[in-house]
């Protein structure tokens, strides 16, 4: 499935490292960044999640919520968060349903591409980017600049 800019972002509920499930539609009123990443404990993913944690206050100041999503299990993500000292909660798409819903799943290695979806306060998808190379990620400055352009 391919989600389209200008349509309502497909809703989902995923388990979180916070211990509570996160439902996208419950975040209406805030801007949301969905940040799909391939796997915990890999170099680029570690750098990216550490950067989200370092800029956590900047994202909150932008009245936005960052939802990093991977296909890793909650126990794996909890250990990753602990080991790296991450402040952002991570979501587990262990069944790969949300990755399929957003068109980011790579079926052969059975993991998600690195991808970003910006959702406005009304739940409408306003921007997306799927990396062609798993070894690249968008810098937070770019994501924050894009967030500033959506209501």
C-alpha positions in Angstrom: 0.0 0.0 0.0 1.1 3.5 -0.7 -0.1 6.3 1.5 -0.7 9.6 -0.2 0.1 13.2 0.7 -3.1 15.1 1.7 -5.0 12.0 2.9 -5.5 11.0 6.5 -2.6 9.0 7.9 -3.6 5.4 8.4 -4.3 4.8 12.1 -2.5 2.2 14.1 -1.8 1.1 17.6 1.7 -0.3 18.5 3.4 -1.4 21.7 5.9 1.1 23.1 9.0 0.9 25.3 7.1 3.2 27.7 5.0 0.1 28.6 1.8 1.7 27.1 0.4 1.2 23.6 0.5 4.2 21.3 -2.4 5.0 19.0 -1.7 7.5 16.2 -5.2 9.0 16.3 -4.8 9.8 20.0 -2.1 12.3 19.1 -4.4 14.6 17.1 -3.7 18.2 18.0 0.1 17.6 17.7 2.3 17.3 14.7 3.7 13.8 14.4 6.9 12.4 12.8 6.8 8.7 12.1 10.4 7.6 11.7 10.6 4.0 10.5 14.1 2.5 11.0 15.4 -1.0 10.0 16.9 -2.5 13.2 18.1 -1.6 16.7 21.8 -1.9 17.5 22.9 -1.1 13.9 25.3 1.8 13.3 23.1 4.2 11.3 20.0 3.4 13.4 21.9 4.0 16.6 23.2 7.3 15.3 19.7 8.3 14.2 17.9 7.3 17.5 20.7 9.1 19.6 20.1 12.2 17.5 16.4 12.1 18.1 17.1 11.8 21.8 19.6 14.7 21.7 17.0 16.9 19.9 14.0 15.6 21.9 13.4 19.0 23.5 13.6 20.7 20.1 10.9 18.4 18.7 8.7 19.0 21.8 9.2 22.7 21.5 7.9 22.4 17.9 4.8 20.9 19.5 5.5 17.6 17.8 5.9 13.9 18.7 8.5 11.7 17.3 7.5 8.0 16.9 10.4 5.8 15.9 9.1 2.5 14.6 11.0 -0.7 13.9 10.2 -4.4 13.5 12.2 -5.3 16.6 10.5 -6.8 19.6 9.7 -4.7 22.7 12.4 -6.5 24.8 15.0 -5.8 22.1 13.9 -2.1 21.8 13.9 -1.7 25.6 17.5 -3.0 25.8 18.5 -0.8 22.9 17.0 2.2 24.6 18.7 1.4 27.9 22.1 0.7 26.4 22.1 3.9 24.3 20.5 6.1 27.0 17.7 7.1 24.6 15.0 9.5 25.8 12.5 8.8 23.0 10.2 5.9 23.3 10.4 3.3 20.5 7.5 1.5 18.9 7.5 -2.2 17.9 6.0 -3.2 14.6 6.9 -6.8 15.3 4.1 -8.1 13.1 5.1 -5.7 10.3 1.5 -4.6 9.8 2.3 -0.8 10.1 5.3 -1.1 7.9 3.1 -2.8 5.2 0.4 -0.2 5.8 2.8 2.7 5.1 4.6 0.9 2.2 8.0 0.7 4.0 8.4 -3.1 4.4 11.2 -4.8 2.6 9.7 -8.3 2.2 13.0 -10.2 1.6 15.0 -9.2 4.7 11.6 -8.7 6.5 12.5 -5.3 7.9 11.4 -1.7 7.3 13.1 0.8 5.1 14.2 4.0 6.7 11.3 6.4 6.1 9.7 9.5 7.4 6.1 10.7 7.5 5.0 14.1 8.8 1.4 14.3 10.0 -0.3 17.6 10.8 -2.5 18.3 13.9 -5.6 17.1 12.1 -4.1 13.7 11.2 -3.4 14.5 7.6 -0.2 13.3 6.0 1.8 16.3 4.7 5.2 15.0 3.7 7.0 11.7 3.3 10.4 10.5 2.4 11.6 6.9 2.0 15.4 6.5 1.9 16.7 4.5 -1.1 19.8 3.5 0.9 19.3 2.1 4.4 22.6 3.7 5.3 21.3 7.2 5.1 19.0 9.2 7.3 17.5 12.7 7.2 19.2 15.2 9.6 17.0 16.5 12.4 17.4 20.1 11.2 15.8 19.1 7.9 12.9 17.3 9.7 12.4 20.2 12.1 12.3 22.7 9.2 9.7 20.6 7.5 7.7 20.3 10.7 7.6 24.1 11.0 5.9 24.3 7.6 2.9 22.3 8.6 0.0 23.2 10.8 
